[in-house]
Amino acid sequence: MGASGITVEAGQDGDAAMHARATIDDNVVLSGKIDLELPGGKVHTLVPGDLLVDSGDPHAWKNRYDEDCLFLVNNVGFTS
């Protein structure tokens, strides 16, 4: 784990963007949309108003859309 608390690991397709943090984060999409990729190839598209609580699970963010995505991340603590 690096100084930022992020562990980078390749997903099943070798995607180096797959990472995990040793923190619990609240993520709120403010504008645009973004895809959250999970292990096993699962993809969830988040849109404005969506809230995601990330408890340190491996994931990758992908913006495949024509507009920027702005989201707020609030670090609420460390996982055990």
C-alpha positions in Angstrom: 0.0 0.0 0.0 1.4 3.4 -1.0 1.5 6.6 1.0 -1.9 7.6 -0.3 -3.5 4.4 1.2 -4.4 3.1 -2.2 -3.6 -0.5 -3.3 -3.5 -1.0 -7.0 -4.3 -4.4 -8.3 -5.1 -5.7 -11.8 -8.6 -6.8 -12.4 -9.5 -10.0 -14.3 -8.9 -8.2 -17.5 -5.5 -6.9 -16.3 -6.9 -3.4 -15.8 -4.4 -1.5 -13.7 -7.1 1.1 -12.8 -8.6 -1.4 -10.4 -7.7 -0.3 -6.9 -8.8 -0.4 -3.2 -8.4 2.0 -0.3 -8.1 1.2 3.4 -10.8 3.7 4.1 -14.5 4.0 4.1 -15.6 6.7 1.7 -18.9 8.3 0.8 -19.1 9.3 -2.9 -21.8 11.6 -4.2 -22.2 12.3 -7.9 -22.8 16.0 -8.4 -22.8 16.3 -12.2 -22.2 14.1 -15.2 -22.1 10.3 -14.9 -19.4 7.7 -14.4 -19.1 3.9 -14.4 -18.1 2.0 -11.3 -16.4 -1.2 -12.3 -16.2 -4.1 -9.8 -14.3 -7.4 -9.9 -15.9 -9.9 -12.2 -16.7 -7.3 -14.8 -19.8 -5.9 -13.0 -20.5 -2.2 -14.0 -22.8 0.3 -12.4 -23.4 3.7 -13.9 -23.7 6.5 -11.3 -25.6 9.7 -12.1 -26.2 13.0 -10.2 -27.6 12.4 -6.8 -26.3 8.8 -6.5 -24.5 8.0 -3.3 -21.9 5.2 -3.0 -20.4 4.0 0.3 -17.1 2.4 -0.5 -15.8 0.2 2.3 -12.4 -0.6 0.7 -13.6 -3.0 -2.0 -11.6 -3.2 -5.2 -13.0 -1.0 -7.9 -12.2 1.2 -10.9 -13.8 4.5 -12.1 -14.3 4.9 -15.9 -15.8 7.9 -17.6 -16.9 6.8 -21.0 -19.2 9.8 -21.6 -18.8 13.1 -23.4 -19.0 15.2 -20.3 -16.9 15.5 -17.2 -18.1 13.9 -14.0 -17.8 15.8 -10.7 -18.2 13.8 -7.5 -17.5 14.5 -3.9 -15.6 12.0 -1.8 -15.9 12.2 2.0 -13.4 10.0 3.9 -15.3 8.8 7.0 -12.7 6.4 8.5 -10.4 3.5 8.1 -11.4 -0.1 7.6 -10.0 -2.7 10.0 
